[in-house]
Amino acid sequence: MCVVVVVMVVVVVVVVAAAAAVMMKEDIIVESRRILLPAPSVRHNYSVRSASMDGRGSAFTRPVTAITHPDRPG
């Protein structure tokens, strides 16, 4: 019985640690490489909704305008 409880506790800790690592990686991807946002969007719908409301609208429109405007005059 004790072995089963210990194994279940270890499994829960590993799952929580993996979820925290995934969240940290998603935050790094959102800040550094915004092109990779559609890839995690398929896997994690809960993060996509918050990212689409906060980051995606401003993140995808601002770099596009910043890239296209200098190209047109120059």
PyMOL Python script that loads the backbone (N, CA, C, O; Angstrom):
from pymol import cmd

cmd.read_pdbstr("""\
ATOM      1  N   MET A   1       0.825  -1.208   0.000  1.00  0.00           N
ATOM      2  CA  MET A   1       0.000   0.000   0.000  1.00  0.00           C
ATOM      3  C   MET A   1       0.857   1.254   0.000  1.00  0.00           C
ATOM      4  O   MET A   1       0.587   2.208  -0.731  1.00  0.00           O
ATOM      5  N   CYS A   2       1.881   1.242   0.819  1.00  0.00           N
ATOM      6  CA  CYS A   2       2.747   2.429   0.880  1.00  0.00           C
ATOM      7  C   CYS A   2       3.448   2.670  -0.448  1.00  0.00           C
ATOM      8  O   CYS A   2       3.638   3.813  -0.863  1.00  0.00           O
ATOM      9  N   VAL A   3       3.828   1.588  -1.107  1.00  0.00           N
ATOM     10  CA  VAL A   3       4.518   1.739  -2.393  1.00  0.00           C
ATOM     11  C   VAL A   3       3.593   2.379  -3.419  1.00  0.00           C
ATOM     12  O   VAL A   3       4.026   3.218  -4.210  1.00  0.00           O
ATOM     13  N   VAL A   4       2.329   1.989  -3.410  1.00  0.00           N
ATOM     14  CA  VAL A   4       1.368   2.559  -4.356  1.00  0.00           C
ATOM     15  C   VAL A   4       1.193   4.050  -4.100  1.00  0.00           C
ATOM     16  O   VAL A   4       1.146   4.837  -5.045  1.00  0.00           O
ATOM     17  N   VAL A   5       1.097   4.443  -2.850  1.00  0.00           N
ATOM     18  CA  VAL A   5       0.936   5.858  -2.507  1.00  0.00           C
ATOM     19  C   VAL A   5       2.166   6.651  -2.931  1.00  0.00           C
ATOM     20  O   VAL A   5       2.037   7.744  -3.483  1.00  0.00           O
ATOM     21  N   VAL A   6       3.344   6.116  -2.682  1.00  0.00           N
ATOM     22  CA  VAL A   6       4.577   6.812  -3.058  1.00  0.00           C
ATOM     23  C   VAL A   6       4.663   6.963  -4.572  1.00  0.00           C
ATOM     24  O   VAL A   6       5.051   8.019  -5.071  1.00  0.00           O
ATOM     25  N   VAL A   7       4.304   5.916  -5.300  1.00  0.00           N
ATOM     26  CA  VAL A   7       4.351   5.983  -6.765  1.00  0.00           C
ATOM     27  C   VAL A   7       3.365   7.024  -7.281  1.00  0.00           C
ATOM     28  O   VAL A   7       3.693   7.779  -8.196  1.00  0.00           O
ATOM     29  N   MET A   8       2.180   7.078  -6.717  1.00  0.00           N
ATOM     30  CA  MET A   8       1.194   8.058  -7.171  1.00  0.00           C
ATOM     31  C   MET A   8       1.649   9.479  -6.856  1.00  0.00           C
ATOM     32  O   MET A   8       1.441  10.383  -7.665  1.00  0.00           O
ATOM     33  N   VAL A   9       2.261   9.689  -5.704  1.00  0.00           N
ATOM     34  CA  VAL A   9       2.772  11.018  -5.365  1.00  0.00           C
ATOM     35  C   VAL A   9       3.874  11.421  -6.334  1.00  0.00           C
ATOM     36  O   VAL A   9       3.923  12.569  -6.775  1.00  0.00           O
ATOM     37  N   VAL A  10       4.754  10.493  -6.668  1.00  0.00           N
ATOM     38  CA  VAL A  10       5.835  10.793  -7.615  1.00  0.00           C
ATOM     39  C   VAL A  10       5.258  11.133  -8.981  1.00  0.00           C
ATOM     40  O   VAL A  10       5.739  12.054  -9.642  1.00  0.00           O
ATOM     41  N   VAL A  11       4.238  10.406  -9.413  1.00  0.00           N
ATOM     42  CA  VAL A  11       3.615  10.682 -10.712  1.00  0.00           C
ATOM     43  C   VAL A  11       2.993  12.073 -10.716  1.00  0.00           C
ATOM     44  O   VAL A  11       3.132  12.807 -11.694  1.00  0.00           O
ATOM     45  N   VAL A  12       2.312  12.441  -9.643  1.00  0.00           N
ATOM     46  CA  VAL A  12       1.692  13.766  -9.571  1.00  0.00           C
ATOM     47  C   VAL A  12       2.760  14.859  -9.609  1.00  0.00           C
ATOM     48  O   VAL A  12       2.588  15.867 -10.294  1.00  0.00           O
ATOM     49  N   VAL A  13       3.848  14.669  -8.886  1.00  0.00           N
ATOM     50  CA  VAL A  13       4.915  15.670  -8.874  1.00  0.00           C
ATOM     51  C   VAL A  13       5.528  15.810 -10.262  1.00  0.00           C
ATOM     52  O   VAL A  13       5.815  16.923 -10.702  1.00  0.00           O
ATOM     53  N   VAL A  14       5.732  14.696 -10.952  1.00  0.00           N
ATOM     54  CA  VAL A  14       6.318  14.752 -12.295  1.00  0.00           C
ATOM     55  C   VAL A  14       5.377  15.458 -13.262  1.00  0.00           C
ATOM     56  O   VAL A  14       5.825  16.248 -14.092  1.00  0.00           O
ATOM     57  N   VAL A  15       4.089  15.187 -13.165  1.00  0.00           N
ATOM     58  CA  VAL A  15       3.125  15.831 -14.062  1.00  0.00           C
ATOM     59  C   VAL A  15       3.071  17.332 -13.803  1.00  0.00           C
ATOM     60  O   VAL A  15       3.029  18.121 -14.747  1.00  0.00           O
ATOM     61  N   VAL A  16       3.071  17.730 -12.544  1.00  0.00           N
ATOM     62  CA  VAL A  16       3.041  19.161 -12.219  1.00  0.00           C
ATOM     63  C   VAL A  16       4.321  19.844 -12.690  1.00  0.00           C
ATOM     64  O   VAL A  16       4.273  20.959 -13.209  1.00  0.00           O
ATOM     65  N   ALA A  17       5.455  19.191 -12.515  1.00  0.00           N
ATOM     66  CA  ALA A  17       6.717  19.771 -12.974  1.00  0.00           C
ATOM     67  C   ALA A  17       6.739  19.885 -14.492  1.00  0.00           C
ATOM     68  O   ALA A  17       7.235  20.875 -15.030  1.00  0.00           O
ATOM     69  N   ALA A  18       6.211  18.890 -15.185  1.00  0.00           N
ATOM     70  CA  ALA A  18       6.167  18.953 -16.649  1.00  0.00           C
ATOM     71  C   ALA A  18       5.244  20.075 -17.115  1.00  0.00           C
ATOM     72  O   ALA A  18       5.557  20.778 -18.076  1.00  0.00           O
ATOM     73  N   ALA A  19       4.113  20.243 -16.442  1.00  0.00           N
ATOM     74  CA  ALA A  19       3.200  21.325 -16.813  1.00  0.00           C
ATOM     75  C   ALA A  19       3.842  22.686 -16.570  1.00  0.00           C
ATOM     76  O   ALA A  19       3.673  23.600 -17.378  1.00  0.00           O
ATOM     77  N   ALA A  20       4.569  22.833 -15.477  1.00  0.00           N
ATOM     78  CA  ALA A  20       5.254  24.099 -15.205  1.00  0.00           C
ATOM     79  C   ALA A  20       6.335  24.359 -16.246  1.00  0.00           C
ATOM     80  O   ALA A  20       6.527  25.499 -16.669  1.00  0.00           O
ATOM     81  N   ALA A  21       7.041  23.316 -16.660  1.00  0.00           N
ATOM     82  CA  ALA A  21       8.075  23.488 -17.684  1.00  0.00           C
ATOM     83  C   ALA A  21       7.456  23.885 -19.016  1.00  0.00           C
ATOM     84  O   ALA A  21       8.016  24.708 -19.741  1.00  0.00           O
ATOM     85  N   VAL A  22       6.305  23.306 -19.342  1.00  0.00           N
ATOM     86  CA  VAL A  22       5.636  23.661 -20.594  1.00  0.00           C
ATOM     87  C   VAL A  22       5.178  25.111 -20.552  1.00  0.00           C
ATOM     88  O   VAL A  22       5.303  25.831 -21.543  1.00  0.00           O
ATOM     89  N   MET A  23       4.648  25.545 -19.415  1.00  0.00           N
ATOM     90  CA  MET A  23       4.211  26.934 -19.312  1.00  0.00           C
ATOM     91  C   MET A  23       5.391  27.890 -19.428  1.00  0.00           C
ATOM     92  O   MET A  23       5.279  28.933 -20.072  1.00  0.00           O
ATOM     93  N   MET A  24       6.510  27.550 -18.818  1.00  0.00           N
ATOM     94  CA  MET A  24       7.690  28.408 -18.927  1.00  0.00           C
ATOM     95  C   MET A  24       8.177  28.465 -20.364  1.00  0.00           C
ATOM     96  O   MET A  24       8.560  29.530 -20.848  1.00  0.00           O
ATOM     97  N   LYS A  25       8.165  27.336 -21.046  1.00  0.00           N
ATOM     98  CA  LYS A  25       8.609  27.325 -22.442  1.00  0.00           C
ATOM     99  C   LYS A  25       7.666  28.142 -23.308  1.00  0.00           C
ATOM    100  O   LYS A  25       8.112  28.838 -24.220  1.00  0.00           O
ATOM    101  N   GLU A  26       6.361  28.066 -23.034  1.00  0.00           N
ATOM    102  CA  GLU A  26       5.417  28.849 -23.825  1.00  0.00           C
ATOM    103  C   GLU A  26       5.633  30.339 -23.601  1.00  0.00           C
ATOM    104  O   GLU A  26       5.549  31.122 -24.547  1.00  0.00           O
ATOM    105  N   ASP A  27       5.912  30.744 -22.360  1.00  0.00           N
ATOM    106  CA  ASP A  27       6.175  32.153 -22.106  1.00  0.00           C
ATOM    107  C   ASP A  27       7.422  32.610 -22.841  1.00  0.00           C
ATOM    108  O   ASP A  27       7.450  33.712 -23.389  1.00  0.00           O
ATOM    109  N   ILE A  28       8.452  31.776 -22.859  1.00  0.00           N
ATOM    110  CA  ILE A  28       9.680  32.149 -23.563  1.00  0.00           C
ATOM    111  C   ILE A  28       9.419  32.235 -25.058  1.00  0.00           C
ATOM    112  O   ILE A  28       9.924  33.136 -25.728  1.00  0.00           O
ATOM    113  N   ILE A  29       8.627  31.299 -25.587  1.00  0.00           N
ATOM    114  CA  ILE A  29       8.334  31.325 -27.020  1.00  0.00           C
ATOM    115  C   ILE A  29       7.521  32.566 -27.360  1.00  0.00           C
ATOM    116  O   ILE A  29       7.761  33.204 -28.386  1.00  0.00           O
ATOM    117  N   VAL A  30       6.561  32.912 -26.507  1.00  0.00           N
ATOM    118  CA  VAL A  30       5.726  34.079 -26.793  1.00  0.00           C
ATOM    119  C   VAL A  30       6.578  35.336 -26.795  1.00  0.00           C
ATOM    120  O   VAL A  30       6.363  36.220 -27.625  1.00  0.00           O
ATOM    121  N   GLU A  31       7.544  35.439 -25.881  1.00  0.00           N
ATOM    122  CA  GLU A  31       8.346  36.649 -25.812  1.00  0.00           C
ATOM    123  C   GLU A  31       9.416  36.693 -26.894  1.00  0.00           C
ATOM    124  O   GLU A  31       9.648  37.750 -27.481  1.00  0.00           O
ATOM    125  N   SER A  32      10.077  35.563 -27.174  1.00  0.00           N
ATOM    126  CA  SER A  32      11.216  35.604 -28.081  1.00  0.00           C
ATOM    127  C   SER A  32      10.813  35.359 -29.527  1.00  0.00           C
ATOM    128  O   SER A  32      11.181  36.132 -30.412  1.00  0.00           O
ATOM    129  N   ARG A  33      10.060  34.294 -29.778  1.00  0.00           N
ATOM    130  CA  ARG A  33       9.712  33.948 -31.157  1.00  0.00           C
ATOM    131  C   ARG A  33       8.203  33.881 -31.271  1.00  0.00           C
ATOM    132  O   ARG A  33       7.591  32.892 -30.869  1.00  0.00           O
ATOM    133  N   ARG A  34       7.611  34.902 -31.804  1.00  0.00           N
ATOM    134  CA  ARG A  34       6.154  34.945 -31.874  1.00  0.00           C
ATOM    135  C   ARG A  34       5.634  34.175 -33.070  1.00  0.00           C
ATOM    136  O   ARG A  34       4.432  33.927 -33.167  1.00  0.00           O
ATOM    137  N   ILE A  35       6.499  33.797 -33.971  1.00  0.00           N
ATOM    138  CA  ILE A  35       6.053  33.007 -35.120  1.00  0.00           C
ATOM    139  C   ILE A  35       5.627  31.615 -34.662  1.00  0.00           C
ATOM    140  O   ILE A  35       4.794  30.983 -35.312  1.00  0.00           O
ATOM    141  N   LEU A  36       6.184  31.129 -33.560  1.00  0.00           N
ATOM    142  CA  LEU A  36       5.880  29.786 -33.086  1.00  0.00           C
ATOM    143  C   LEU A  36       4.572  29.718 -32.303  1.00  0.00           C
ATOM    144  O   LEU A  36       4.213  28.646 -31.817  1.00  0.00           O
ATOM    145  N   LEU A  37       3.853  30.827 -32.168  1.00  0.00           N
ATOM    146  CA  LEU A  37       2.595  30.793 -31.427  1.00  0.00           C
ATOM    147  C   LEU A  37       1.556  29.849 -32.029  1.00  0.00           C
ATOM    148  O   LEU A  37       0.873  29.169 -31.263  1.00  0.00           O
ATOM    149  N   PRO A  38       1.392  29.762 -33.352  1.00  0.00           N
ATOM    150  CA  PRO A  38       0.385  28.830 -33.867  1.00  0.00           C
ATOM    151  C   PRO A  38       0.689  27.372 -33.535  1.00  0.00           C
ATOM    152  O   PRO A  38      -0.243  26.578 -33.412  1.00  0.00           O
ATOM    153  N   ALA A  39       1.958  26.991 -33.384  1.00  0.00           N
ATOM    154  CA  ALA A  39       2.282  25.597 -33.065  1.00  0.00           C
ATOM    155  C   ALA A  39       1.767  25.192 -31.681  1.00  0.00           C
ATOM    156  O   ALA A  39       1.109  24.158 -31.575  1.00  0.00           O
ATOM    157  N   PRO A  40       2.041  25.971 -30.592  1.00  0.00           N
ATOM    158  CA  PRO A  40       1.441  25.589 -29.316  1.00  0.00           C
ATOM    159  C   PRO A  40      -0.065  25.812 -29.271  1.00  0.00           C
ATOM    160  O   PRO A  40      -0.748  25.245 -28.418  1.00  0.00           O
ATOM    161  N   SER A  41      -0.593  26.635 -30.185  1.00  0.00           N
ATOM    162  CA  SER A  41      -2.022  26.917 -30.139  1.00  0.00           C
ATOM    163  C   SER A  41      -2.830  25.660 -30.413  1.00  0.00           C
ATOM    164  O   SER A  41      -3.937  25.515 -29.895  1.00  0.00           O
ATOM    165  N   VAL A  42      -2.298  24.753 -31.215  1.00  0.00           N
ATOM    166  CA  VAL A  42      -3.032  23.526 -31.502  1.00  0.00           C
ATOM    167  C   VAL A  42      -3.069  22.643 -30.266  1.00  0.00           C
ATOM    168  O   VAL A  42      -4.063  21.959 -30.024  1.00  0.00           O
ATOM    169  N   ARG A  43      -2.004  22.649 -29.485  1.00  0.00           N
ATOM    170  CA  ARG A  43      -1.930  21.761 -28.332  1.00  0.00           C
ATOM    171  C   ARG A  43      -2.686  22.323 -27.131  1.00  0.00           C
ATOM    172  O   ARG A  43      -3.432  21.598 -26.473  1.00  0.00           O
ATOM    173  N   HIS A  44      -2.500  23.597 -26.847  1.00  0.00           N
ATOM    174  CA  HIS A  44      -3.044  24.175 -25.613  1.00  0.00           C
ATOM    175  C   HIS A  44      -4.034  25.273 -25.981  1.00  0.00           C
ATOM    176  O   HIS A  44      -3.643  26.387 -26.330  1.00  0.00           O
ATOM    177  N   ASN A  45      -5.305  24.947 -25.900  1.00  0.00           N
ATOM    178  CA  ASN A  45      -6.316  25.929 -26.262  1.00  0.00           C
ATOM    179  C   ASN A  45      -6.464  27.004 -25.192  1.00  0.00           C
ATOM    180  O   ASN A  45      -6.838  28.136 -25.499  1.00  0.00           O
ATOM    181  N   TYR A  46      -6.170  26.657 -23.932  1.00  0.00           N
ATOM    182  CA  TYR A  46      -6.364  27.640 -22.864  1.00  0.00           C
ATOM    183  C   TYR A  46      -5.339  28.758 -22.976  1.00  0.00           C
ATOM    184  O   TYR A  46      -5.651  29.910 -22.677  1.00  0.00           O
ATOM    185  N   SER A  47      -4.110  28.435 -23.405  1.00  0.00           N
ATOM    186  CA  SER A  47      -3.097  29.477 -23.513  1.00  0.00           C
ATOM    187  C   SER A  47      -3.298  30.291 -24.780  1.00  0.00           C
ATOM    188  O   SER A  47      -2.891  31.451 -24.843  1.00  0.00           O
ATOM    189  N   VAL A  48      -3.919  29.698 -25.786  1.00  0.00           N
ATOM    190  CA  VAL A  48      -4.103  30.408 -27.044  1.00  0.00           C
ATOM    191  C   VAL A  48      -5.106  31.533 -26.873  1.00  0.00           C
ATOM    192  O   VAL A  48      -4.947  32.610 -27.448  1.00  0.00           O
ATOM    193  N   ARG A  49      -6.138  31.283 -26.084  1.00  0.00           N
ATOM    194  CA  ARG A  49      -7.144  32.328 -25.920  1.00  0.00           C
ATOM    195  C   ARG A  49      -6.549  33.552 -25.232  1.00  0.00           C
ATOM    196  O   ARG A  49      -6.816  34.683 -25.637  1.00  0.00           O
ATOM    197  N   SER A  50      -5.749  33.333 -24.201  1.00  0.00           N
ATOM    198  CA  SER A  50      -5.140  34.473 -23.532  1.00  0.00           C
ATOM    199  C   SER A  50      -4.079  35.112 -24.417  1.00  0.00           C
ATOM    200  O   SER A  50      -3.925  36.333 -24.427  1.00  0.00           O
ATOM    201  N   ALA A  51      -3.344  34.283 -25.160  1.00  0.00           N
ATOM    202  CA  ALA A  51      -2.313  34.838 -26.028  1.00  0.00           C
ATOM    203  C   ALA A  51      -2.941  35.583 -27.197  1.00  0.00           C
ATOM    204  O   ALA A  51      -2.401  36.593 -27.648  1.00  0.00           O
ATOM    205  N   SER A  52      -4.078  35.094 -27.692  1.00  0.00           N
ATOM    206  CA  SER A  52      -4.699  35.766 -28.823  1.00  0.00           C
ATOM    207  C   SER A  52      -5.308  37.091 -28.382  1.00  0.00           C
ATOM    208  O   SER A  52      -5.358  38.040 -29.165  1.00  0.00           O
ATOM    209  N   MET A  53      -5.768  37.167 -27.147  1.00  0.00           N
ATOM    210  CA  MET A  53      -6.341  38.422 -26.681  1.00  0.00           C
ATOM    211  C   MET A  53      -5.247  39.439 -26.361  1.00  0.00           C
ATOM    212  O   MET A  53      -5.365  40.612 -26.717  1.00  0.00           O
ATOM    213  N   ASP A  54      -4.190  38.995 -25.695  1.00  0.00           N
ATOM    214  CA  ASP A  54      -3.151  39.934 -25.285  1.00  0.00           C
ATOM    215  C   ASP A  54      -2.047  40.045 -26.330  1.00  0.00           C
ATOM    216  O   ASP A  54      -1.778  41.126 -26.852  1.00  0.00           O
ATOM    217  N   GLY A  55      -1.422  38.929 -26.624  1.00  0.00           N
ATOM    218  CA  GLY A  55      -0.206  38.986 -27.419  1.00  0.00           C
ATOM    219  C   GLY A  55      -0.422  38.910 -28.904  1.00  0.00           C
ATOM    220  O   GLY A  55       0.293  39.569 -29.660  1.00  0.00           O
ATOM    221  N   ARG A  56      -1.383  38.131 -29.352  1.00  0.00           N
ATOM    222  CA  ARG A  56      -1.404  37.828 -30.767  1.00  0.00           C
ATOM    223  C   ARG A  56      -1.823  39.039 -31.592  1.00  0.00           C
ATOM    224  O   ARG A  56      -1.244  39.297 -32.648  1.00  0.00           O
ATOM    225  N   GLY A  57      -2.825  39.788 -31.122  1.00  0.00           N
ATOM    226  CA  GLY A  57      -3.254  40.938 -31.899  1.00  0.00           C
ATOM    227  C   GLY A  57      -2.165  41.977 -32.028  1.00  0.00           C
ATOM    228  O   GLY A  57      -1.890  42.465 -33.124  1.00  0.00           O
ATOM    229  N   SER A  58      -1.538  42.321 -30.905  1.00  0.00           N
ATOM    230  CA  SER A  58      -0.490  43.332 -30.958  1.00  0.00           C
ATOM    231  C   SER A  58       0.822  42.742 -31.440  1.00  0.00           C
ATOM    232  O   SER A  58       1.613  43.425 -32.089  1.00  0.00           O
ATOM    233  N   ALA A  59       1.056  41.467 -31.122  1.00  0.00           N
ATOM    234  CA  ALA A  59       2.350  40.876 -31.460  1.00  0.00           C
ATOM    235  C   ALA A  59       2.467  40.665 -32.957  1.00  0.00           C
ATOM    236  O   ALA A  59       3.544  40.852 -33.523  1.00  0.00           O
ATOM    237  N   PHE A  60       1.388  40.282 -33.605  1.00  0.00           N
ATOM    238  CA  PHE A  60       1.495  39.992 -35.024  1.00  0.00           C
ATOM    239  C   PHE A  60       1.292  41.238 -35.873  1.00  0.00           C
ATOM    240  O   PHE A  60       1.838  41.318 -36.974  1.00  0.00           O
ATOM    241  N   THR A  61       0.524  42.213 -35.395  1.00  0.00           N
ATOM    242  CA  THR A  61       0.298  43.386 -36.233  1.00  0.00           C
ATOM    243  C   THR A  61       1.449  44.373 -36.131  1.00  0.00           C
ATOM    244  O   THR A  61       1.833  44.972 -37.135  1.00  0.00           O
ATOM    245  N   ARG A  62       2.007  44.554 -34.939  1.00  0.00           N
ATOM    246  CA  ARG A  62       3.058  45.564 -34.800  1.00  0.00           C
ATOM    247  C   ARG A  62       4.341  45.216 -35.553  1.00  0.00           C
ATOM    248  O   ARG A  62       4.880  46.080 -36.243  1.00  0.00           O
ATOM    249  N   PRO A  63       4.859  43.975 -35.449  1.00  0.00           N
ATOM    250  CA  PRO A  63       6.051  43.697 -36.249  1.00  0.00           C
ATOM    251  C   PRO A  63       5.788  43.771 -37.744  1.00  0.00           C
ATOM    252  O   PRO A  63       6.677  44.153 -38.504  1.00  0.00           O
ATOM    253  N   VAL A  64       4.575  43.410 -38.188  1.00  0.00           N
ATOM    254  CA  VAL A  64       4.283  43.464 -39.619  1.00  0.00           C
ATOM    255  C   VAL A  64       4.298  44.903 -40.093  1.00  0.00           C
ATOM    256  O   VAL A  64       4.878  45.206 -41.135  1.00  0.00           O
ATOM    257  N   THR A  65       3.664  45.800 -39.338  1.00  0.00           N
ATOM    258  CA  THR A  65       3.670  47.202 -39.753  1.00  0.00           C
ATOM    259  C   THR A  65       5.071  47.785 -39.633  1.00  0.00           C
ATOM    260  O   THR A  65       5.473  48.621 -40.442  1.00  0.00           O
ATOM    261  N   ALA A  66       5.819  47.340 -38.618  1.00  0.00           N
ATOM    262  CA  ALA A  66       7.170  47.866 -38.458  1.00  0.00           C
ATOM    263  C   ALA A  66       8.074  47.375 -39.579  1.00  0.00           C
ATOM    264  O   ALA A  66       9.013  48.068 -39.972  1.00  0.00           O
ATOM    265  N   ILE A  67       7.793  46.181 -40.095  1.00  0.00           N
ATOM    266  CA  ILE A  67       8.632  45.660 -41.174  1.00  0.00           C
ATOM    267  C   ILE A  67       8.207  46.251 -42.518  1.00  0.00           C
ATOM    268  O   ILE A  67       9.061  46.571 -43.346  1.00  0.00           O
ATOM    269  N   THR A  68       6.895  46.399 -42.747  1.00  0.00           N
ATOM    270  CA  THR A  68       6.453  46.823 -44.074  1.00  0.00           C
ATOM    271  C   THR A  68       6.659  48.313 -44.290  1.00  0.00           C
ATOM    272  O   THR A  68       6.972  48.725 -45.407  1.00  0.00           O
ATOM    273  N   HIS A  69       6.493  49.132 -43.263  1.00  0.00           N
ATOM    274  CA  HIS A  69       6.621  50.572 -43.480  1.00  0.00           C
ATOM    275  C   HIS A  69       8.039  50.998 -43.855  1.00  0.00           C
ATOM    276  O   HIS A  69       8.187  51.814 -44.764  1.00  0.00           O
ATOM    277  N   PRO A  70       9.082  50.494 -43.210  1.00  0.00           N
ATOM    278  CA  PRO A  70      10.421  50.880 -43.687  1.00  0.00           C
ATOM    279  C   PRO A  70      10.725  50.337 -45.080  1.00  0.00           C
ATOM    280  O   PRO A  70      11.522  50.932 -45.804  1.00  0.00           O
ATOM    281  N   ASP A  71      10.112  49.227 -45.471  1.00  0.00           N
ATOM    282  CA  ASP A  71      10.402  48.684 -46.799  1.00  0.00           C
ATOM    283  C   ASP A  71       9.757  49.520 -47.896  1.00  0.00           C
ATOM    284  O   ASP A  71      10.332  49.657 -48.976  1.00  0.00           O
ATOM    285  N   ARG A  72       8.602  50.069 -47.651  1.00  0.00           N
ATOM    286  CA  ARG A  72       7.927  50.812 -48.716  1.00  0.00           C
ATOM    287  C   ARG A  72       8.651  52.113 -49.081  1.00  0.00           C
ATOM    288  O   ARG A  72       8.885  52.349 -50.266  1.00  0.00           O
ATOM    289  N   PRO A  73       9.015  52.965 -48.118  1.00  0.00           N
ATOM    290  CA  PRO A  73       9.732  54.188 -48.547  1.00  0.00           C
ATOM    291  C   PRO A  73      11.139  53.880 -49.060  1.00  0.00           C
ATOM    292  O   PRO A  73      11.607  54.528 -49.996  1.00  0.00           O
ATOM    293  N   GLY A  74      11.816  52.901 -48.461  1.00  0.00           N
ATOM    294  CA  GLY A  74      13.190  52.636 -48.854  1.00  0.00           C
ATOM    295  C   GLY A  74      13.250  51.709 -50.029  1.00  0.00           C
ATOM    296  O   GLY A  74      14.339  51.375 -50.496  1.00  0.00           O
TER     297      GLY A  74
END
""", "prot")
cmd.dss("prot")
cmd.show_as("cartoon", "prot")
cmd.util.cbc("prot")
cmd.orient("prot")
